[in-house]
């Protein structure tokens, strides 16, 4: 077993997998349409989502989310879905309810799931397709891309014509950078384990809120789901990649039967990987804003004088209003200060923009360590993702290191405006020199990102708001206030 992995007792791991990064929503949606369209009677589809928009187009002239799933159900494909039962209003409650009702009416079964810690969410994004009698065609997708507005963008970053609300500086069709991992091989069964554990949780779906119980019945959602069908054997080996499926669940009441004290295997895997980092930690992250999480990287910077850390983040928060922006900026500044104090100029944050100068919203959750260990998932580098919300991440080790190195260099080529075979992309000894010289260079799409330092008056209210609402701690009480997970 590779030194990068958590012990088998923490999370199972498998060899013999093939993992393909699907960077940008256009690429992921095209593969999703291809995989689902190939299904027939007796095949099975399982997915979870934070938000699903029924009318989101998966290609310019292709099906909507609802049309794709409705057509599959009409072919006698079994369709099961778990979507977060979120708060009503601007977030995504009505959208998920609408998509869920469509799935239920066409013969599938969709559940709206609010079995979360107070103030939390189900943030996992997975999609599994299993083929009856053709297990070599089974596939799973794990990552950061929801089946909703704004996600259908490509490397040109013209944005998705169907746009979700975002800060006005991102424009009418916000450019969107995101990623998923396509998985084939035995690890598909481990992705499906996550779905099955949540589905089989005996806690009623409307256990907490009488208003929600009524809404659940109006939407024709069952309080208890129908049992899942008998499991098929895991798919056969498909490649050489080692995969570990990592999760976050909070400690809550009533407890998750599969994680009574919560689960923090994502946090422990990152901590383990950072403790082994020697040359480079490369991060793309939507919400890199926790001082506790940054401590794990700061320790690595102090320990290894040759280590560099590069983080790519959004230029502006998605809700950069008078009251919404300061807590996010406060948390990001905490992380920035912690890492600058530890590593000096061996740490830097960058953001992205289009050739026209429009900022790109970085929603991707990608981490690559020393071109040897990589993750693509739903989690961000903060306490909320590591302890409080449900999250799902695919960690990968390639015996030849080709996959993590190839993903990193392709991302850098896009961001830095370089050819894919530019030899400078392979240099891990002083990568920040290349990034700094490419700021504002012809063809480059990067800018230096320096989180603002808030005024003392703003900090007085932004600090407690950040701690309580934006980055809450879902660990058991004995671990809170520590850097242990």
N, C-alpha and C positions, 0 to 999 in steps of 0.2 A: 504493500500500500504506500502511496506517495506521501512524503512528509507534509505536503500541502493540505492534505485532507484531515478533517476531524476524525477521531477514532470511530470505528464501526458502531460502537455503542451510542454515539451521539446522533449520527444520521447515516443510513445505509449509502453505499457508493457502488457504482457499477463500472465495469470496463466493457469494451466492445460497442461503444456508441459512436454515432456520427452527429456532430453538432455543426450547424451552419448559421452564422450570424445573419440576421435579416435587419440591416440598417435602413431606416426610413420606412414610413408607413406604406408607401406605394409597393415596395418589395414584399413586405409582410402580407399585405392584403392580397396581392396577386397569388402568393403561395397558398394562402388560406382558401381562396376561391378555387384554386386548382385541387387542393386536397379534399375539400368538401364536395365539390362537383363530381368527383370520382366515386363517391360513396353510392351504395345501393342497398336493397332490402337486407335487413339483418345487421348492417353496420351500426356503429355507435359514435355519437358525438357528445362530449362533455366539455363545458367551459364555465369559468368564473370571470367576473368582471367588476370593476369599480363603477364604470358607467357604460351603458350601451344605448346608442341612438338607432332606433329601428330604421330610419331613412338615410343613415350615412352610406354614401356610395363607396363601394370597395374598389371600384375602378371608374375611370371617366365615363365609360359606356357600359359598365358592368352592373351587377346586382347590388341592391342595398343589403344591409345586414339582415333585415327581416325577409327579404326575398330569397336570400341564400339559404337561410334556415328553414323557411316554409317549403321551399322546393325539396330540401333533404327529407323533411318529415313526410312529404307527399310520396317519396320513393320508399317509404317504410323504414327510414333510418331512425333509430332511437336518438332523440335529442333531449339532453338534460342540462340545466343551467342553474347556477347559483350567482345571483347578483346582489350587491349590497343594497339593503333597504336603508337608504340615506335619509337625511333630513329633507322635508318638503321645501320647495322654492328653488332658488338659483342654482343649487349644487347639481343634483342629478336624480332626485327621488322620482319625479314624474316620468322622466325618460326611461328609467329602469322598469317602472311599473308598466309603461306602454309596451316595451319590448317583451317583457315577461308575459303579458296578456296575449300578445300575438303568438308566442311560442306555445302557450297552453291551449289556445283555440285551434291550433293546427295539429294537435296531437302529441306535442312534446310535453315536457314538464319543467317549468321555470319556477324557482323559489326566490323570494326576496328575503334576504338574510340580514337581520340586525343583531345577531348573537355576538356582540362585540363588547369590549370594555366601554364604560361610559365616556362619551366624547371621542370614541375611536371609529375606525372604519374597516371594512373588508377591502383591502387594497390589492389582493392577489389577482393576477391576470394570467390565466392558463387556458389553453385550448387543446383538446386531445381528440384525435380521430382514430378509431380502431376499426379494422376491416375484418369481417368474419371470414375465416379460412384463408386470409391473405395477410398474416401478421407482419410480413416483411414490408408492407406498405403502411403500417401504423406510424403515426407521427404525433408529436406534442410540440406546442409552442409555449415558451415562458419568457416574460420580459415586462416592458413598461408600456406597451401600446394597447390602449383600450379600443373597443369597437365603437368609436364615437367620433363626433365632430373634431376637426382640426388635425387629426392624426394622419390623413392621407397627403403626405408631402414626400418630396424626393431630394436628391442631393443639390438640385438647383434652388431649392427652398423658395418656390413661388407660393407656397402655402396651400392649404385645403380650402376650396371654395365654400365648403360647409364649415363655418368657423364657430368655435365656442368662445364665450366672452373672455377677453384678455386685456391687459393694459393697452391703452390706445396707441402707445409708441410702437407696438408690434404690427400695427396696420389692420386693415379690414380682413385680410387673410393671413394670419400670423405664420411666419416661417416656423417650422416645427422639426426639431431633431430628436429622434427616438430610435429604439432598438428592441428586437426580440431575438430569442434563440430558437432555432428549429432543431428538434431532437429526434433522432431515430435510434432504435436499439432498445436494450433492456431498461434503460432509464425512463422510457415512456411509462412503464408501469409504476414507477415511483412518483411521477407527476400525477398520475391517476389516483394514487394513494391519498394525496392531499385533498383531491375532490371528494373521494369516498368518505374520508374521515369527517369532513364537514357535513356532507349529506346525511351521514348516519348518526350525527349528534342528536340524542333524544330530546334535548331542550326544545320546547315549542318555539316556532319561529316568531310568534307574536307575544312572547312571554312577559314583556315589560310594560307595554304602553297600551291602554285601552283604546285610544284613538287609532293606533296602528292596527289593533286587532280588527276593528270595524273596516278600516281601509283594506286590510288583507282579504277579508271576506268579499268586499265589493269587487276587488280585482280577481276573485276566484282563485286565490292562492291557498293551498292546503296548509293546515297547521303542522301536519306531519307528512313528510314526503313518502311516496311509494318506494318500497325497497329497490335497491339497485339490482340489476340482473347478476347472475353468477359470473364471477370474474374469469376471464380467459388467461391463459399463460402469458408471461411476458414475451414481447417480440424477440426475434433472434438478433444476434450480433450484427451490427451494420457498419462498424468502423473501429478506430483505435482510440477514441477519446474516452477518458475516465470522467465520470459525471457524478456530482453529489447535489441532490436537491435539498436546499436549505430553506428554513421557514422562520417566521416570527409569529408567535401568539402571545398575548398578554396573560398575566394572571388575573382572573376575574371570577365573579360569582353570577350565576352558577358556572362552575369550572368546565373547561373543555375536557371531555372524557379522555381524549387522546393527548392532552397536555394540561394536566391538573394544576401545575405550577407555572404554566406558560411554557413557551419554547423560544429560545434565543440562539438557535444554531447559526443564523446569519451573523449575529454579532460575534460569536465565538470563532467562526470561520475567518471573518475579516481580521479579528485580533491575531489569530494564528498566522495568517498570511503576512500581515504587517510586521509581525515579530521576526519573520524570515526574509523580509525585503532587504536587498543589498544595494541595488542600483537605481530602480525607478518604480514609483507608484503613479500610475496614470488613472485619472478619475474623470468621468462625465456624470454630473449629478444635478438634479433639479433643486434639492433642498439641502445643501451642504452647510449646516448651520448649528452644529452641536459642539460645545466645548468638551463634553465628556467623550464623544466619539473622536474628536480631534486629538484627544490625549493619546489614543492608541497610535496615531501617526506621529505625534510629537515625540513619543518615546523612541520610535524607530529612527527619526531624524537625529536625535541626540546620540543614539547608539552607533549609527553608521555614518561616518563623515562623508562617504561617497554617495549617499542616497539623495535622490531628487524626487520631489512630489509636484505633479502638475495636475491642476483641477480645472475643468471646463464647466461653467455654470451659466445660468441665464443672466443677461445684463440687468434686467429689471424684474422684480417680483411680479407675479401674474395679477396681483391686486395691490398695485402701488399707490393706494390712496392715503389720506392723512392718517387713518386709523389702521389700515391693513398692512402698509409697507413697513413702518418702523419695527414691529416685532421680528419680522423676517430679517431685516437688515441688522438688527441687534444680534441675533443668533449667528448670522454669517460673520459678523465682525468678531465675535467671540472665537469662532473657529480660526479665522484668519490671524488674529493676534496670537493665539496659542501656537500655531504652526510657524509663524514668523519668528516668534521668540525662540523656538526650538531649533529651526533650521536656517534662519536668516534668508539669504537670497537663493537657497536651495529649494524654496517653496514659492510657488506663484499660482495665482488664479487668472484665468482668461475667460472671455466671453466671445460669442460669435455674431457675425453679421453677414448679410447677403452682399453680393457685388454692388448692389444699389445703396448699401449702407443701412438697410433695415435690420434691427436686431433679430436674432434667431432665438426662439424659446427652446432652451435645452431641457427636454423632459427625459432624456436617456438616463439609465442607471447602469453604468458600465464601469468596471474596475479591472485593471491589468497590472500585475506585479511581476517585474523582472522578466517579462515576456514568457513566463512559465505558468502562471495561474491567472484565471480570468473569471469574471462573473458578468452575467446579464440577468437582470431581474426587475422586480417591482420596488425594491427597497431603496431609500435614500440614506445618506450618511448622517443620520440624526437619531436621537433617542426614540422619537415616535416610531420610526421604521424598525429600529433594532429591538424595541421592547413593548410597544403599545398597540399597533395596528397589525392585522394579519398581512403577511408579506410572503413572497415566494421568489427564490433566486436559484439560478443554475450556475454552479461552479464547475469549471472545466480545467483539466490538465491534459495536454497532448504530449505523448512520449517524445515527440520530435520538436516540441515547442512551436510548430508551424502555425497552429490556430491562433494562440494569443498574439504572437508576433505579427501575423498577417492582419488580424483585426486592428491592432494598434497602428501599423503603418498605413493601412487604408484610411483610417480615421484621420491620421495626421496629414496624409496627402490631401484629403478633402479640405481640412481646416486651414492648412498652411499654404495651400495653392501650389503644391509641388507634384511632379510626376510620381506615379506609384513606385517606380524603380530608382528614385533619387537616392543615392547612397547615404545621404545625411540622415534619412529616416531610420537607419539601422543603428545609429550611434546612441548608446546608452550611457556613455561616460560623462557627457555634458549636454544633455538634451535641452536644457533651458536656454542655452546660448542660441540654439536654432530657433526656438519659439520667440525669444525676445527680438531677434533680428528680423523675424517675419511679421512682427506687428506693423501694420500699415504698409507692408511691402506690396508690390503689384501682384494681384491675384490672391493675396492672402485674405482670410476671412476672420482673423482673430484680433482681439483688442485686450489690453491689460484690464483686469478687473480688480478694483480696490474698493471693498465694502466701505461705505461712509461711516464715520464715527458720529453717533447721535449726540445731540446736545444733552446736557445734564437734566434739563427739564423733561425732554422727551424720554430719556432713559428711565426716569422715575416710574412711568406707567408701562413702557415697552418691555422692561425686564420681567415684571410679574406676568404680563400677558403672554410673553414668549414662553415662560416656564410652565404656565398652567394650561394654556390653550394650544400653542403652536408646537411645542416639543415636550409633551408630558412623558412621564416615566412609568412604564407598565410592569416594572420588575417587582418581585416580592419585596416587602418592606426591608428585610435584612440586607438587600443589595443596593437599595437606593442611597445616593450620596457617595457611592464608590465607583470605581472604573471596572468593576467585575460584572460579568454577564452569565 
